[in-house]
């Protein structure tokens, strides 16, 4: 038959000319603009998504793109980063080496860090040529690859990186998540594939069977419903039928069965074992599942390849299409499938595969009581916990379901499930799991272990009172192992850090620390030091807190952010900056969102408002990425205050609303106090001093004002509100709290200076305000100094000492203006104008909204570095900040400059007069 031996690989393009041109236009756009792009090819199975993607990849490669092409697999959708691995490891110029990828996927406990490293590799390649990352069947992508795909297109939108994905039509599935993350951030094309026209199906038949296609064949092909793969399989079945003289009815499975009928029984069994293993499988693994030596199945392999059912790439065997595999798979009886999957899991592990490789088969084949399956799930959960805690939690939940309730193993598995669920941010689920296990009345030793495992869960849920009650109950029972007793004692101290009696809390913490040290249990040691640090911070004993957190970060470097913030509380910004530099050089080992919180506190303290705002923006984005919000309420409170200092009332109001919304999710006392204070600040700005005072009183209902670390340097604002609201008693109380805080921290200039400022405001004592300014000269916090100078200037004016008043006010104005606190500077300017000294200083000029002048100093530095050809990583190294912060500055710069690519940015920067 004419054409019967021709290739079908390009026939699926029949009738797809319009769709191909849309993809070609996106390829051309990325090439010409130097910015990113995103395309999704979507449709039902067999509709031609892979064929269209393959042709687009060919065109991109011809256009000079560096191409990474991969395919997600239905049965391998659990292994972390397996879906993206092919995209970055294979091709003429792999983006990463295999060893590097293994290092990324296994040696670091930061998903964010891993994605950033992938971004750097792609960005570096894109600096020399456009890059195409193409992934087929994204609906089956593993969780870590999906996480990366939600971050990377937006992260790399300013580089010539094109993302092409194919996916099935599934509502609210992984495909929608990835597309939603990219929407609005870079040019996006969605290419829906519908049924082929009758004319296109006819062309397919002509390609396959020759120039003449009779009416009988056309009638047969009507059953394909315009699906090119079904049509091709029917035509292939028709070849087989013509050769054997049999009639072939329409339908895919029947068509495939027609092709399978001619195969040897050994070949069919081999294909069925391969279908159990997945679309891609190893020859030796399938042979083992067949229970035969590999050598005896070579003939079966050859026949399957000749029949066009399998491709052999030298490393793996691959079903030519997912639908082919599924057609073979559905012919295996369901009970046999389950047994084969269970056997496949055993064989894979026995052959040296990682537990995670066997997990898909365990999930399909394990029955309750299968302890080997439980052990495999536990090992796999341990392996993936660092990079995909959500997956680890899912695996442990399934493992717990497989353990009958009467077996002691249930409590061991349950404890691990609690820890994984908590790590994944699913604390409510962890607590529910723990309580169900406790309801089974476990032995006392197990009861104590479960309560200790739930400690972190309860702390994350802000249930300090419940944590205290449970820890006390468990400690009162006899039978706990020594290390569990030490952990419970430390958890009790941690819970007491939120209590009003911090003396008792400290005593409990010291006792817990001695027990942990004596036993040598690292977890108990960490918990005890963490509790003691929290207690000291809440008591305002900054030097003690620093001692505790320094010891803690020496044991576990993940607590370096706490040490840095503790150093800032004692005005040791020099050491804080040194530690931040150290962290920037070793970002993979740190809690990056918390490091950005520490960086933001550092920049805020030094009056770098623009940088602090960018730090908190980045921190919130990273917390959102991993869905573990910790400091978002406080960050929004600070950003609202920054916006008010700048004079941006609209942004300040938006941040207030965001803080209130986040408070509803995490309503602990500290967050509540911070939001109530911010509401007071806004009420004052609106001129409603009565409401402002009421909000300050609400802060004190949560605990005395100076209990809240975030508010201590803002107590002067609270005192001014009280005085303006004619609440002198409240003002005196606040000043007394500031004085007590200074007595606890006599070596901290900010604390002693603010105490003097507070007393000076309450007593209207000029000498005390002068003392405040003198003390604060040693403080590294310029905005605190500026506020004290402004208060002194106003008091000097009232005392008739105009020259000294003008000098103090001018100092305050200059400091506020230098920090970008334009609204604060403007208020001081009005005082200067009232003193007749306004002509000495030009009015504050606010930054424009668009254009080069709208950029902050840091944004300009980043823009110039990127324009010079730096990647985000090299720019971060040059500025000694994190690549995430560079990305935040760059995103803002692109928005203000109305550019979309690094090429456009470079052209703009080079055209500046000072370039």
C-alpha positions in Angstrom: 0.0 0.0 0.0 1.4 3.3 -1.0 2.6 5.3 2.0 1.9 2.6 4.5 5.4 2.6 5.8 5.6 6.4 6.1 6.2 8.2 9.4 3.1 9.5 11.3 5.1 11.9 13.5 4.1 15.0 11.6 0.6 14.0 10.6 -0.9 15.4 13.7 -0.1 18.9 12.5 -2.8 18.7 9.8 -5.3 21.3 10.6 -3.1 23.1 13.2 -1.7 25.8 11.1 -3.4 28.7 13.0 -2.3 27.4 16.4 1.2 26.9 15.2 1.4 30.5 14.0 0.3 31.8 17.4 3.1 29.9 19.0 5.5 31.1 16.3 4.5 34.7 17.0 5.3 34.2 20.7 8.7 32.7 19.8 9.4 35.7 17.6 8.2 38.2 20.3 10.5 36.7 23.0 13.5 36.8 20.5 12.9 40.4 19.6 11.9 41.9 22.9 14.2 40.0 25.2 11.4 39.5 27.7 9.7 36.3 28.8 6.6 34.6 27.5 4.2 31.8 28.5 2.2 29.4 26.4 -0.3 26.7 27.3 -1.4 24.1 24.8 -4.6 22.5 26.2 -6.9 19.8 25.1 -8.2 16.3 25.6 -5.9 13.2 25.4 -4.8 12.4 21.9 -5.8 15.8 20.4 -2.3 16.6 19.3 -0.8 18.6 22.1 2.5 16.8 22.1 2.9 16.9 18.3 2.2 20.7 18.2 4.7 21.2 21.1 7.3 19.2 19.3 6.9 21.3 16.1 7.1 24.5 18.2 10.3 23.3 19.9 11.8 22.6 16.5 11.0 26.1 15.3 12.4 27.6 18.5 15.6 25.6 18.2 15.9 26.8 14.6 15.4 30.4 15.8 18.5 30.0 18.1 16.8 29.0 21.4 18.5 26.9 24.0 15.8 24.2 24.5 14.9 22.1 27.5 12.2 19.6 26.8 10.6 17.3 29.4 7.5 15.3 30.0 5.7 14.6 33.2 4.6 11.0 33.9 1.4 9.9 35.5 3.1 7.2 37.6 6.1 9.3 38.5 4.3 12.4 39.6 5.6 12.2 43.2 9.4 12.2 42.8 10.6 15.8 43.7 11.6 17.8 40.6 11.3 14.7 38.3 9.1 16.6 35.9 11.4 19.5 35.4 14.5 17.4 35.5 14.4 16.5 31.8 13.9 20.2 30.9 17.2 21.2 32.6 19.3 18.0 32.2 18.8 17.0 28.6 19.3 18.6 25.3 22.4 19.8 23.4 23.3 22.2 26.1 21.9 21.1 29.5 21.2 23.9 31.9 22.4 21.8 34.9 24.5 18.8 35.4 23.0 15.7 37.0 25.1 16.0 40.1 24.1 19.6 40.5 20.4 18.7 40.3 20.8 15.9 42.8 22.5 18.4 45.1 19.6 20.9 44.7 16.9 18.3 45.2 18.3 16.6 48.3 20.9 18.6 50.1 18.9 21.7 51.0 15.8 22.3 53.1 14.7 25.4 51.2 12.3 25.2 48.3 12.7 28.9 47.8 16.5 28.5 47.6 16.2 25.6 45.2 13.9 27.6 42.8 16.3 30.6 43.0 19.2 28.3 42.0 17.2 27.0 39.0 16.3 30.6 38.1 20.0 31.6 38.2 21.0 28.7 35.9 18.2 29.6 33.4 19.0 33.4 33.7 22.7 32.8 33.0 21.9 30.9 29.8 19.4 33.5 28.8 22.1 36.1 29.0 23.6 34.6 25.8 20.6 33.2 23.9 16.9 32.9 24.3 15.7 29.9 26.3 12.7 27.6 25.8 11.5 25.4 28.7 8.9 23.0 27.4 7.0 20.5 29.6 4.5 18.1 28.2 1.6 16.8 30.4 2.0 19.4 33.1 -1.2 18.0 34.8 1.1 15.2 36.1 4.0 17.3 37.3 5.3 16.5 40.7 4.6 18.9 43.6 8.1 20.4 43.6 8.1 21.0 39.9 4.7 22.6 40.2 6.0 24.9 42.9 8.9 25.9 40.7 6.6 26.4 37.7 4.5 28.8 39.7 7.5 30.9 40.6 10.0 30.7 37.7 8.0 32.3 34.8 7.4 35.5 36.9 10.8 35.5 38.4 12.4 35.3 34.9 10.0 37.5 33.0 12.6 40.1 32.3 14.8 37.6 30.5 14.2 36.0 27.1 12.7 32.8 28.6 9.7 31.2 26.9 7.7 28.6 28.8 5.6 26.2 26.8 3.4 23.7 28.6 0.8 21.2 27.5 -2.0 20.0 29.8 -5.4 18.3 29.8 -8.6 20.1 30.4 -9.0 19.7 34.1 -10.9 22.3 36.2 -9.1 23.7 39.2 -6.1 21.4 38.7 -2.3 21.8 38.6 -2.5 23.4 35.2 -4.7 26.2 36.4 -2.4 26.9 39.4 0.6 27.4 37.1 -1.3 29.5 34.6 -2.8 31.7 37.4 0.6 32.4 38.8 1.8 33.6 35.4 -1.3 35.6 34.4 -0.7 39.3 34.4 3.0 39.0 34.9 4.2 38.2 31.3 2.8 37.7 27.8 0.6 34.6 27.8 -0.9 32.6 25.0 -3.5 29.8 25.6 -3.9 27.5 22.6 -7.0 25.3 23.0 -7.0 22.3 20.7 -10.4 21.2 19.5 -11.3 18.3 17.1 -9.7 18.3 13.7 -11.9 19.1 10.7 -13.1 16.4 8.4 -10.7 17.7 5.8 -7.7 17.5 8.1 -8.6 13.9 9.2 -8.8 13.0 5.5 -5.4 14.4 5.0 -4.1 12.3 7.8 -5.6 9.2 6.1 -4.0 10.1 2.9 -0.6 10.6 4.6 -0.9 7.1 6.1 -2.7 5.1 3.4 -1.8 6.9 0.2 -3.5 9.3 -2.1 -6.9 7.5 -2.3 -9.1 7.1 0.7 -12.4 5.3 0.1 -15.8 5.9 1.7 -15.5 2.9 4.0 -12.3 4.4 5.6 -13.9 7.8 5.9 -16.9 6.3 7.7 -14.5 4.5 10.0 -12.6 7.6 10.8 -15.8 9.5 11.8 -15.6 7.4 15.0 -12.5 9.3 15.9 -14.5 12.4 16.6 -11.7 14.6 15.1 -9.1 13.2 17.6 -5.9 12.8 15.5 -4.4 10.1 17.8 -7.5 8.0 17.7 -7.6 8.4 13.9 -3.9 7.4 13.6 -4.5 4.3 15.8 -7.5 3.3 13.7 -5.5 3.6 10.6 -2.7 1.6 12.1 -5.3 -1.0 13.1 -6.7 -0.9 9.6 -3.2 -1.9 8.3 -3.2 -4.9 10.7 -6.7 -5.9 9.7 -5.9 -5.7 5.9 -2.9 -7.8 6.5 -4.9 -10.4 8.3 -8.1 -10.1 6.3 -10.1 -9.1 9.4 -12.5 -6.2 9.9 -11.5 -3.5 12.4 -14.4 -1.8 14.3 -13.9 1.9 15.3 -12.6 2.9 18.8 -9.2 3.3 20.3 -9.1 0.3 22.7 -10.5 -1.9 20.0 -8.0 -0.5 17.5 -5.1 -1.1 19.9 -6.5 -4.6 20.7 -6.5 -5.3 17.0 -2.8 -4.5 16.9 -2.1 -6.5 20.1 -3.9 -9.5 18.8 -1.1 -10.3 16.4 1.5 -10.2 19.2 3.0 -13.2 20.9 1.6 -13.9 24.4 5.0 -13.2 26.0 5.1 -9.8 24.2 1.6 -8.9 25.5 2.5 -9.9 29.0 5.7 -7.8 28.8 3.7 -4.8 27.6 1.3 -5.3 30.5 4.1 -5.3 33.0 5.5 -2.2 31.4 2.1 -0.5 31.6 2.0 -1.2 35.4 5.4 0.4 35.8 4.4 3.6 33.9 4.7 5.2 30.5 8.5 5.1 30.9 10.1 2.0 32.4 13.3 0.0 32.6 13.7 -3.2 30.6 15.1 -5.1 33.6 12.3 -3.8 35.9 9.6 -5.1 33.5 11.5 -8.4 33.2 11.7 -8.8 36.9 7.9 -8.2 37.2 7.4 -10.8 34.5 9.4 -13.2 36.6 11.8 -14.0 33.8 15.4 -13.3 33.0 15.9 -10.2 30.8 17.6 -12.3 28.0 14.4 -14.3 27.5 12.4 -11.2 26.8 14.5 -9.6 24.1 12.3 -11.0 21.4 9.2 -9.6 23.1 10.9 -6.2 23.3 11.8 -6.2 19.6 8.3 -7.2 18.6 6.7 -4.4 20.7 9.1 -1.8 19.1 8.4 -3.1 15.6 4.6 -2.9 16.3 5.0 0.9 17.1 3.9 0.5 20.6 7.2 1.2 22.4 10.2 3.5 21.7 13.6 2.5 23.0 15.9 5.5 23.8 18.7 3.3 25.1 18.0 4.1 28.8 14.3 3.5 29.1 11.4 2.0 27.2 8.5 4.4 26.5 5.0 3.8 25.4 4.6 5.9 22.3 1.6 7.7 23.8 -0.1 7.7 27.2 -3.3 6.5 25.6 -1.5 3.4 24.3 -0.3 2.6 27.8 -3.7 3.1 29.2 -5.3 0.9 26.6 -2.9 -1.9 27.5 -3.4 -1.2 31.3 -7.2 -1.3 31.3 -7.1 -4.9 29.9 -5.4 -6.1 33.2 -8.0 -7.2 35.7 -8.3 -4.6 38.6 -7.3 -7.1 41.3 -4.3 -8.1 39.3 -3.3 -4.5 38.8 -3.3 -3.9 42.5 -1.2 -7.0 43.2 1.2 -6.1 40.4 1.7 -2.5 41.7 2.5 -3.9 45.1 5.0 -6.3 43.6 6.4 -3.5 41.4 7.1 -1.5 44.6 9.0 -4.4 46.2 11.0 -5.1 43.0 12.0 -1.5 42.5 13.3 -1.2 46.1 15.1 -4.5 45.9 16.7 -3.4 42.7 18.2 -0.3 44.5 15.7 2.4 43.6 14.9 5.1 46.1 11.8 4.6 48.2 10.1 7.6 46.5 10.4 5.8 43.2 8.3 2.9 44.6 5.7 5.1 46.3 3.3 5.5 43.4 3.0 1.7 43.3 2.6 1.5 47.0 -0.3 4.0 46.9 -2.0 1.9 44.2 -1.3 -1.5 45.6 -0.9 -1.5 49.4 -3.7 -2.9 51.6 -4.3 -2.2 55.3 -1.8 -4.1 57.5 1.0 -4.0 54.9 3.9 -3.0 57.2 6.5 -3.1 54.4 4.4 -0.5 52.5 4.2 1.6 55.7 8.0 1.4 56.1 8.5 2.5 52.5 6.1 5.4 52.9 7.9 6.5 56.1 11.4 6.4 54.4 10.1 8.3 51.4 8.5 10.9 53.6 11.8 11.5 55.4 13.5 11.9 52.1 11.1 14.4 50.6 10.3 16.4 53.8 13.0 19.0 53.3 11.8 20.1 49.8 8.2 19.0 49.6 6.8 18.9 53.2 3.2 18.8 51.8 4.0 15.6 49.9 5.7 14.1 53.0 2.5 14.9 55.0 0.4 13.2 52.4 2.6 10.1 52.4 2.4 9.9 56.2 -1.3 10.4 56.3 -1.6 7.4 53.9 0.9 5.4 56.0 -1.3 6.0 59.1 -4.4 4.7 57.2 -2.6 1.5 56.4 -1.8 0.7 60.1 -4.7 -1.1 61.9 -5.7 0.8 65.0 -4.8 -2.0 67.4 -1.1 -2.1 66.5 1.5 -0.1 68.5 3.1 0.9 65.2 0.1 3.2 64.7 1.4 5.6 67.4 5.0 5.6 65.9 3.6 6.4 62.5 1.2 8.9 63.9 4.0 10.8 65.7 5.9 11.1 62.3 2.6 12.2 60.6 2.1 15.0 63.2 5.6 16.3 62.6 5.2 16.2 58.8 1.8 17.9 58.9 3.1 20.6 61.1 6.2 21.2 58.9 3.8 21.5 55.9 1.8 24.2 57.6 -1.2 22.0 58.1 -1.3 22.4 61.9 -5.0 22.0 62.3 -4.8 18.6 60.6 -1.8 17.7 62.7 -3.7 18.6 65.9 -6.7 16.6 64.8 -4.5 13.6 64.0 -2.8 13.8 67.4 -6.0 14.1 69.3 -7.4 11.0 67.5 -4.4 9.1 68.6 -4.6 10.3 72.1 -8.2 9.3 72.3 -7.0 5.7 71.8 -5.6 5.8 75.3 -1.9 5.0 74.5 0.6 3.9 77.1 2.0 6.8 79.2 5.3 6.9 77.4 3.5 7.1 74.1 1.1 9.7 75.5 4.1 11.9 76.4 5.8 11.5 73.0 2.6 12.5 71.2 2.1 15.6 73.4 5.7 16.6 72.8 5.2 16.1 69.0 2.2 18.4 69.2 4.2 21.1 70.9 5.3 22.8 67.7 1.8 22.4 66.3 0.1 24.2 69.2 2.8 26.9 69.1 2.2 27.5 65.4 -1.5 27.8 66.1 -0.8 30.4 68.8 -2.4 28.2 71.4 0.1 28.9 74.1 -2.4 28.3 76.9 -3.3 24.9 75.5 0.4 24.0 75.0 1.0 24.9 78.7 -1.9 22.8 79.9 -0.9 19.8 77.8 2.8 20.0 78.8 1.9 20.2 82.5 -0.4 17.2 82.2 2.2 15.1 80.4 4.9 16.1 82.9 2.7 15.1 85.8 2.5 11.6 84.5 5.2 9.0 85.3 6.7 7.0 82.5 8.0 9.5 79.9 11.5 8.9 78.5 14.1 11.4 79.9 14.5 13.2 76.6 10.7 13.5 76.1 10.5 14.9 79.7 13.1 17.5 78.9 11.3 18.5 75.7 8.0 18.8 77.5 9.6 21.0 80.2 11.1 23.2 77.5 7.7 23.4 75.7 6.1 24.5 79.0 8.6 27.3 79.4 8.0 28.4 75.8 4.3 28.5 76.4 4.9 30.5 79.6 6.7 33.1 77.5 3.3 34.4 76.5 2.1 34.5 80.1 2.1 37.6 82.3 4.3 36.0 85.0 7.6 36.1 83.2 9.5 35.5 86.4 7.9 32.1 86.8 8.5 31.5 83.0 12.2 32.3 83.4 12.5 29.8 86.3 10.8 27.1 84.2 13.1 27.8 81.3 16.2 27.6 83.4 15.1 24.3 84.8 14.3 23.0 81.3 17.7 24.1 80.1 19.5 22.3 82.9 17.6 19.1 82.1 18.3 19.4 78.4 22.0 20.0 79.0 22.3 17.1 81.4 20.5 14.6 79.1 22.2 15.9 76.0 19.0 16.0 73.9 19.5 18.6 71.1 15.8 19.2 70.5 15.2 19.9 74.1 18.2 22.2 74.2 16.9 24.2 71.2 13.4 24.4 72.7 14.7 25.6 76.1 17.0 28.3 74.6 14.2 29.4 72.3 11.8 29.7 75.2 14.3 31.6 77.4 15.1 33.9 74.5 11.4 34.6 74.0 10.9 35.2 77.7 13.8 37.6 77.9 12.6 39.5 74.8 9.1 39.8 76.2 10.5 41.0 79.6 12.5 43.6 77.8 15.8 42.1 79.0 17.6 42.7 75.7 21.1 41.6 76.8 19.8 38.4 78.2 17.8 37.7 75.1 20.9 38.2 73.0 22.8 35.8 75.1 20.1 33.1 74.7 19.7 33.6 70.9 23.4 33.7 70.3 23.7 30.3 72.1 20.7 29.1 70.1 22.1 30.0 66.7 25.4 28.4 67.6 23.5 25.1 68.0 21.3 25.6 65.0 22.1 28.2 62.4 18.5 28.4 61.3 18.0 30.7 64.3 20.5 33.3 63.1 17.6 35.7 62.3 16.7 35.7 65.9 20.2 36.5 67.0 20.4 39.3 64.4 17.2 40.9 65.7 18.4 40.5 69.3 21.6 42.4 68.4 19.5 45.2 66.9 17.6 45.5 70.2 20.9 46.3 72.0 21.8 48.8 69.3 24.6 46.5 67.9 23.9 47.2 64.3 27.5 46.6 63.3 27.4 42.9 64.4 23.9 42.6 62.9 25.2 43.7 59.5 28.1 41.3 59.8 25.8 38.4 60.4 23.5 39.5 57.6 26.5 39.5 55.2 27.4 36.0 56.5 23.9 34.8 55.9 23.9 36.3 52.3 26.9 34.2 51.5 25.3 31.0 52.9 21.7 31.5 51.9 20.8 27.9 51.4 21.1 27.1 55.1 18.8 29.9 56.4 15.1 30.5 56.8 15.1 33.1 54.0 11.8 34.8 54.9 13.0 35.3 58.5 16.3 36.5 57.3 14.5 39.1 55.3 12.5 40.1 58.4 15.8 40.6 60.2 17.2 42.6 57.2 14.1 44.7 57.2 14.4 45.5 60.9 18.0 46.4 60.3 17.3 48.7 57.4 14.3 50.3 59.2 16.5 50.9 62.3 19.1 52.7 60.1 16.4 54.8 58.5 16.6 53.1 55.1 12.9 53.2 54.5 13.0 52.3 50.8 15.2 49.2 51.5 13.1 48.2 54.5 9.9 48.4 52.5 11.5 46.2 49.8 12.7 43.7 52.4 9.2 43.3 53.8 7.6 43.1 50.4 10.1 40.3 49.6 9.6 38.6 52.9 5.8 38.5 52.4 6.2 37.1 48.9 8.4 34.3 50.1 6.0 33.4 53.0 3.2 33.3 50.5 5.2 31.1 48.2 5.6 28.4 50.9 2.2 29.2 52.5 3.7 29.7 56.0 2.8 33.2 57.2 4.8 34.2 60.3 5.6 37.9 60.3 3.1 39.2 57.8 1.0 41.2 60.3 4.0 43.0 61.7 5.5 43.6 58.3 2.3 45.3 57.1 2.1 47.4 60.3 5.7 48.6 59.6 5.0 49.2 55.9 1.9 51.3 56.8 4.0 53.4 59.2 6.7 53.8 56.5 4.0 54.9 54.0 2.7 57.5 56.6 6.2 58.8 57.1 6.6 59.2 53.4 3.2 60.9 53.1 1.5 58.1 51.1 -1.8 57.9 52.9 -3.4 55.7 50.3 -0.7 53.0 50.6 -0.7 53.4 54.4 -4.5 52.6 54.4 -4.0 49.6 52.1 -1.4 48.2 54.4 -3.6 48.8 57.5 -6.5 46.8 55.8 -4.0 44.0 54.9 -2.7 43.9 58.5 -6.3 43.7 59.8 -7.1 40.8 57.3 -4.0 38.9 58.3 -4.7 39.5 62.0 -8.0 37.6 61.5 -5.9 34.6 60.4 -3.2 34.9 63.2 -4.8 36.7 66.1 -2.1 36.3 68.8 -1.7 39.0 71.4 1.5 40.5 69.8 -0.2 40.8 66.4 -3.3 42.3 68.0 -1.3 44.9 69.9 0.6 45.9 66.8 -2.6 46.3 64.7 -4.4 48.3 67.4 -1.4 50.6 67.7 -1.4 51.1 63.9 -5.2 51.9 64.1 -4.3 54.5 66.7 -1.7 56.0 64.4 -4.2 56.3 61.6 -6.8 57.7 63.9 -4.3 60.4 65.0 -3.5 61.1 61.3 -7.2 61.6 60.7 -7.4 64.0 63.7 -9.5 61.7 65.8 -7.5 61.8 69.1 -10.3 60.2 71.1 -10.2 57.1 68.9 -6.4 57.1 69.0 -6.4 57.0 72.8 -9.0 54.3 72.8 -6.8 52.1 70.6 -3.7 52.7 72.8 -5.8 51.5 75.7 -6.7 48.4 73.7 -3.0 47.8 73.2 -2.6 47.8 76.9 -5.4 45.4 77.4 -3.3 42.8 75.6 -0.4 43.6 78.0 1.6 46.7 79.0 2.7 48.7 76.0 6.4 48.0 76.3 5.8 44.3 76.4 5.5 44.4 72.6 8.9 44.5 71.0 7.7 46.1 67.8 6.2 49.1 69.7 9.1 50.0 72.1 10.8 52.5 69.8 7.4 54.0 69.0 6.3 54.8 72.6 6.9 58.5 72.0 4.1 58.5 69.4 1.8 56.8 71.8 2.6 59.5 74.5 1.9 62.3 72.0 -1.5 60.7 71.2 -2.4 60.5 74.9 -1.4 64.1 75.5 -3.4 65.3 72.5 -6.3 63.3 73.7 -6.0 65.0 77.2 -5.2 61.6 78.8 -2.3 62.7 81.0 -2.6 59.6 83.2 -2.1 57.3 80.2 0.8 59.4 79.1 2.5 59.1 82.5 1.9 55.3 82.5 3.6 55.0 79.1 6.5 57.1 80.2 6.9 55.0 83.4 7.0 51.9 81.2 9.7 53.4 79.0 11.7 54.4 82.1 11.5 50.8 83.5 12.6 49.4 80.1 15.6 51.8 80.1 16.5 50.6 83.6 16.6 47.0 82.3 18.8 48.1 79.4 21.1 50.8 80.7 23.7 50.1 78.1 21.3 50.6 75.1 21.4 54.3 74.1 18.0 54.0 72.2 16.3 52.7 75.3 17.7 55.3 77.7 17.2 58.1 75.2 13.6 57.3 74.5 12.9 57.0 78.2 14.2 60.6 78.7 12.2 61.8 75.7 9.0 60.2 77.1 9.5 61.8 80.5 10.3 65.2 78.9 7.1 65.0 76.8 4.9 64.1 79.8 6.5 66.7 82.2 7.1 69.3 79.5 10.6 69.2 80.7 13.0 71.0 78.4 16.1 69.8 80.2 14.9 66.2 80.0 14.3 66.6 76.2 17.9 68.0 75.9 19.1 65.0 77.8 17.2 62.7 75.4 18.9 64.2 72.4 22.3 63.9 74.1 21.7 60.2 74.9 20.4 59.4 71.5 23.5 60.8 69.8 25.0 57.3 70.6 22.0 55.5 69.1 22.4 54.1 65.5 18.7 54.8 64.8 18.4 58.1 62.8 14.6 58.3 62.8 14.5 58.0 66.6 17.1 60.8 66.9 15.1 62.9 64.5 11.9 62.6 66.5 13.7 63.6 69.6 15.3 66.6 67.9 11.8 67.6 66.6 10.3 67.4 70.2 13.2 69.4 71.5 12.8 72.0 68.8 9.2 72.5 69.6 9.9 72.8 73.3 12.7 75.4 72.6 10.3 77.4 70.5 7.8 77.4 73.3 10.5 78.5 75.7 11.4 81.4 73.4 14.9 80.0 72.5 14.4 80.5 68.8 18.0 80.0 67.5 18.5 76.8 69.4 15.0 75.7 68.3 15.8 76.3 64.6 19.0 74.3 64.9 17.2 71.4 66.5 14.4 71.5 64.0 16.8 71.8 61.0 18.6 68.7 62.3 15.3 66.8 62.5 14.2 68.0 59.1 17.5 67.0 57.4 17.5 63.5 59.0 13.8 62.8 58.1 14.4 64.0 54.5 17.5 61.9 54.1 15.6 58.8 55.1 12.8 59.6 52.7 10.3 60.4 55.5 8.9 63.2 53.5 5.7 63.7 55.5 7.6 63.9 58.8 10.1 66.3 57.2 7.2 68.4 56.0 5.7 68.6 59.5 9.0 69.8 60.9 9.2 72.3 57.9 6.0 73.8 59.1 7.5 74.4 62.5 10.5 76.0 60.8 8.3 78.2 58.8 6.4 79.2 61.9 9.8 80.2 63.4 10.5 82.3 60.4 13.3 80.0 59.3 11.6 78.4 56.3 13.6 80.2 53.7 16.8 78.6 54.9 15.7 75.2 53.6 14.0 74.3 50.3 10.7 72.6 50.6 10.7 68.8 50.5 10.4 67.5 47.0 8.7 64.1 46.7 9.7 61.5 44.2 7.7 61.3 41.0 5.6 58.1 40.4 7.0 57.2 37.0 10.4 57.5 35.3 14.0 57.2 36.4 13.4 59.8 39.1 10.8 57.6 40.7 13.4 54.9 41.5 14.8 54.5 44.9 18.5 54.6 45.4 18.7 50.8 45.7 16.5 50.4 42.6 18.8 52.6 40.7 21.8 50.5 41.8 20.1 47.3 40.8 19.0 48.8 37.5 22.5 49.9 36.6 24.0 46.5 37.5 21.4 44.6 35.4 21.9 47.1 32.5 25.6 46.2 32.7 24.8 42.6 32.1 24.7 41.3 35.7 22.3 38.4 36.6 20.2 38.7 39.7 22.8 36.6 41.6 25.8 38.6 40.6 23.9 41.8 41.3 23.0 40.4 44.7 26.6 39.5 45.4 27.8 43.0 44.4 25.2 44.7 46.7 25.5 42.0 49.4 21.8 41.3 49.5 19.7 38.3 48.6 18.7 37.6 45.0 15.1 37.8 46.2 15.6 41.4 47.3 17.2 42.2 43.9 14.2 40.7 42.2 11.9 42.9 44.3 13.9 46.1 43.4 14.0 45.0 39.7 10.2 44.4 39.6 9.6 47.9 41.0 12.1 49.5 38.6 10.5 47.8 35.6 7.1 49.0 36.6 8.2 52.6 37.2 10.2 52.7 34.0 7.5 50.9 31.9 9.9 48.4 30.5 9.6 44.7 30.1 13.0 43.3 29.5 16.6 43.6 30.5 17.4 44.7 27.0 15.0 47.6 27.2 16.3 48.5 30.6 19.9 48.6 29.3 18.9 50.8 26.5 17.1 53.2 28.9 20.0 53.3 31.3 22.6 53.9 28.6 20.6 56.9 27.3 20.6 58.6 30.7 22.7 61.8 30.7 25.0 60.6 33.6 25.7 57.3 31.8 
